[in-house]
Amino acid sequence: MGSGETAKVRCVAAVPCWVSLTARDLEGAKAFYGPLLGWEFEPGPDRFGPYLHAVTGGEAVAGLGVAGSDWAMPVAWTSYFGTESADEAADAVRERGATLAVGPLAFDAGRVAFAADPAGAVFGIWEGPLGRARRLDLPGAPVWIELRTPDPFAAALFYGQVFRWDGRDPERFDVRWEHDRVVLRAEGHSVAALAREQAGGAAGLSPHWEVSFAVPDADRALARAVELGGSAVGAAFDSPYGRVARLQDREGGRFAVISPKN
């Protein structure tokens, strides 16, 4: 995360508003994600190691970094929730029996922490200058972020308490049940969800936040990912929010692409 010189990064309270890849080979990640998602790259803050912003349509939509030697993190995408207070969110994580792994730490765009919910799904906490929700019409942007967990209702209770979902302005934020999911809506748009999946379910993964990037054609993106040295995690499929393909990058980082419904 951080604030690029030409592309603005937005912190949006209560919802996932930033995603970041922890890679081992940053140049290899650029060579894979750049042509796949149409990204350009700008230097980001390097306080915790080399870091880049992925930019599309003039907006920073994701970060790519190499974890410092003290952080034993796997190659993975992490979703960050915006918050008005990283300290209060971190305290709420501890109070509810979950794991606070790192932070909160100060850096140029605010304060950040890493945590795992009671089921083990890793997420980030980001306190920074608050802005509006991200655009949903940008190819290459993370337009759908979904928690895959055995008990979405217990998860919703946890995240709702940590990020204070109750009592927020209903004109800008609400939580609802649709398509067998707990869905988070920001400024009139569904942006994230919590869905039921038993441990070891699809692709044999433990509970996790799955990041889906917008593409014009999920099937073509699947084929292109394979050409670039990645791999498909099953066939593309239709979801209530668009056609989805689950993928792995060259280093095994899991993510998805989605052709959103109009």
Secondary structure as the mmCIF struct_conf table of DSSP 4:
data_model
#
loop_
_struct_conf.conf_type_id
_struct_conf.id
_struct_conf.beg_label_comp_id
_struct_conf.beg_label_asym_id
_struct_conf.beg_label_seq_id
_struct_conf.end_label_comp_id
_struct_conf.end_label_asym_id
_struct_conf.end_label_seq_id
BEND BEND1 GLU A 5 ALA A 7
STRN STRN1 CYS A 11 CYS A 11
STRN STRN2 ALA A 13 ALA A 13
TURN_TY1_P TURN_TY1_P1 ALA A 14 ALA A 14
BEND BEND2 VAL A 15 VAL A 15
STRN STRN3 PRO A 16 ALA A 23
BEND BEND3 ARG A 24 ARG A 24
HELX_RH_AL_P HELX_RH_AL_P1 LEU A 26 LEU A 37
TURN_TY1_P TURN_TY1_P2 GLY A 38 GLY A 38
STRN STRN4 GLU A 40 PRO A 43
TURN_TY1_P TURN_TY1_P3 ARG A 47 PHE A 48
BEND BEND4 GLY A 49 GLY A 49
STRN STRN5 TYR A 51 THR A 56
TURN_TY1_P TURN_TY1_P4 GLY A 57 GLY A 58
STRN STRN6 GLU A 59 VAL A 66
TURN_TY1_P TURN_TY1_P5 SER A 69 ASP A 70
BEND BEND5 VAL A 75 VAL A 75
STRN STRN7 ALA A 76 THR A 83
BEND BEND6 GLU A 84 GLU A 84
HELX_RH_AL_P HELX_RH_AL_P2 ALA A 86 GLU A 95
TURN_TY1_P TURN_TY1_P6 ARG A 96 GLY A 97
STRN STRN8 THR A 99 PHE A 107
TURN_TY1_P TURN_TY1_P7 ASP A 108 ALA A 109
STRN STRN9 GLY A 110 ALA A 116
TURN_TY1_P TURN_TY1_P8 PRO A 118 ALA A 119
STRN STRN10 VAL A 122 GLU A 127
STRN STRN11 LEU A 130 LEU A 130
HELX_LH_PP_P HELX_LH_PP_P1 ARG A 132 ARG A 135
BEND BEND7 LEU A 136 ASP A 137
TURN_TY1_P TURN_TY1_P9 PRO A 139 GLY A 140
BEND BEND8 ALA A 141 ALA A 141
STRN STRN12 PRO A 142 THR A 149
BEND BEND9 PRO A 150 PRO A 150
HELX_RH_AL_P HELX_RH_AL_P3 PRO A 152 VAL A 162
TURN_TY1_P TURN_TY1_P10 PHE A 163 ARG A 164
TURN_TY1_P TURN_TY1_P11 ASP A 166 GLY A 167
BEND BEND10 ARG A 168 ARG A 168
TURN_TY1_P TURN_TY1_P12 PRO A 170 ARG A 172
STRN STRN13 PHE A 173 GLU A 178
TURN_TY1_P TURN_TY1_P13 HIS A 179 ASP A 180
STRN STRN14 ARG A 181 ALA A 186
TURN_TY1_P TURN_TY1_P14 GLU A 187 GLY A 188
STRN STRN15 HIS A 189 ARG A 196
TURN_TY1_P TURN_TY1_P15 ALA A 199 GLY A 200
HELX_RH_3T_P HELX_RH_3T_P1 ALA A 202 GLY A 204
HELX_LH_PP_P HELX_LH_PP_P2 LEU A 205 SER A 206
BEND BEND11 PRO A 207 PRO A 207
STRN STRN16 HIS A 208 ALA A 214
BEND BEND12 PRO A 216 PRO A 216
HELX_RH_AL_P HELX_RH_AL_P4 ALA A 218 GLU A 227
TURN_TY1_P TURN_TY1_P16 LEU A 228 GLY A 229
STRN STRN17 SER A 231 ALA A 232
BEND BEND13 VAL A 233 GLY A 234
STRN STRN18 PHE A 237 SER A 239
TURN_TY1_P TURN_TY1_P17 PRO A 240 TYR A 241
STRN STRN19 GLY A 242 GLN A 248
TURN_TY1_P TURN_TY1_P18 ARG A 250 GLU A 251
STRN STRN20 ARG A 254 PRO A 260
#
